Amino acid sequence: MDSPEFIAGMREWGYGVTAFTPRKAGTGSRTVEESQEAEGGQAARSPARAAASFRVKVELENFYVHRAVGDQGGGRDEIYWCTSTSSDKVSGRGFKSEEFGAVTGGDTCTFSTSKRTVFDNQASTGLVLHIQCWEADQSTSAWYDALQRALNELSDHIFSTWWWNMAGVLPGTDIVGYMGELVVLFAWLMDHLRNDDDLSCQRLIALDQFDLALLARRGRTNWHFDGDGYHELRVKYSGDMVPFPVGTLEYVVEGDDGWGDPITLPWESMSAPALAVYGGKLYASYIHENDNAVMLTVRDGHTWSEPQRISNWASYHAPALAAHDGKLHCVLVGHNDYVYWSTFDGTSWRALTELDRHRASTAVSLCQGPSMAVGVNLLHMVHVGLDGISRDKVLSGGSWSDATQDTPWRSEKPISLAWHDSRLWRAKRESPTDLTVRLGNGRYSTFAGRTEWSDIGPQPVQTLHGPTLTVHNNTMRFLYRSTNGNLYIAFPRSGGVGVGVPKLVAREGPVKPMAESAAASHDGKLFVMYHRSPS
């Protein structure tokens, strides 16, 4: 998601780095009975499945000029686009489009059908694209030959140092930093070539398998290039229907004697799960990998029920669960990116009700599932709109309030909510290029009809995903997946001004979720569920 802050940063620095986070496919599973024998029994793990290969085809369709470069003060540009690409399977070739002459603000320019394909080959775990927007100005044919060689060299370099493999092997690999180095490498290549053309803006965009699966289903997306000029690039996908990556559901329990060992469930999910306690039972919901069905399983005593699909609901993103006013509430994002709500009375679910048309995600985004927290006689919900702005809604007396926007809080990851100490708490990852976690809290004002937030500020932890807030034994906990893939937990500092030193969520080896985790306090224990990365 291209937030206004991200676009403004491109304008200042002339380039942007977008790293969508790699998720790894899950491994095998155990039976329900094996999982239930002991809270803390180590789950046996079978070898990871080989990743499937699929044809990925990405084309440049058109671009819209928000602001012209205005070379030589005339306000009319000659624009062309270049790319270097690579998947984990194949190095792409350098691409240069035709030139679009006399381009001015407000114009939409369409790429010719014979010169628009930037990648058409096999991929398995993802695709990296380095895209540049140029303004032409009297460069020679020798310059364009040298540019083509530089584009090919960068494609080969991306392939030879495939960052997905590095991120999976080297603990603590700085993915965004590595991608930034590729941008610097291209700048170095350009500095050694004499030319008169101007580089308006460049972006390095990395799509993992989840993002490619979303793009394959939605067909198109827009990427913004705000540098010397401001151009919005429309991209089309016309390759194979990419499968979503899946992971095995797993959970770990903290009791009086600390953390138990992870317990594996025999079901796979393409999303992070959701947890909530209702009627003395622990409910878990997740997204089925094949048909995107919203699934529900219930833990009664030490037994998990066989998952059942809830009606005909489907989503690409993690749902949210919360118990409030005698009912179990579910909020989810539909395939049309609208937000929907339903309730369960212990017997049946009501039909979905549309809550909001401020879409929760863009054509290629990571999980933008909503989040809920139960306050005093109120149910709070937050989701992220198409513009990247968080929107808050409150359920009171059976009716939802209008969505209120809190402009300073933007995110391209799920925002977590929790109610503790008479205040509503929230946490998010800062931005695509800043992995710092930011914390805030607030009080709901009935008079104002909104939560009046205070910004606690960034915390000394980093994550590639959204953090998770939960309350257990009257203490708020802060869970996050670190950049090395391990799950950590931290507690608020004295006075609630931030989080303390984080600790591993583990009895022995570290717990490695694929994305966000879910947490709920139940039967005097803290349950943390996630879908698991392979060993």
VENFENGI-V169241 format. One record per helix or strand of 3 or more residues. SS is the DSSP state (2 for helix, 1 for strand). FROM is the first residue (numbers start at 1). TO is the last residue. If there is no record, write none. Layout:
SS|FROM|TO + SS|FROM|TO
This chain:
2|4|13 + 1|15|19 + 2|32|36 + 1|54|67 + 2|71|73 + 1|77|87 + 1|100|103 + 1|108|110 + 1|117|123 + 1|126|135 + 2|141|160 + 2|163|169 + 2|175|191 + 1|198|208 + 2|209|218 + 1|220|226 + 1|230|237 + 1|247|255 + 1|263|269 + 1|274|278 + 1|281|287 + 1|293|300 + 1|308|314 + 1|320|324 + 1|327|333 + 1|339|344 + 1|353|356 + 1|371|374 + 1|379|384 + 1|389|396 + 1|404|410 + 1|416|420 + 1|423|431 + 1|434|445 + 1|450|462 + 1|468|472 + 1|475|481 + 1|487|492 + 1|518|522 + 1|525|532
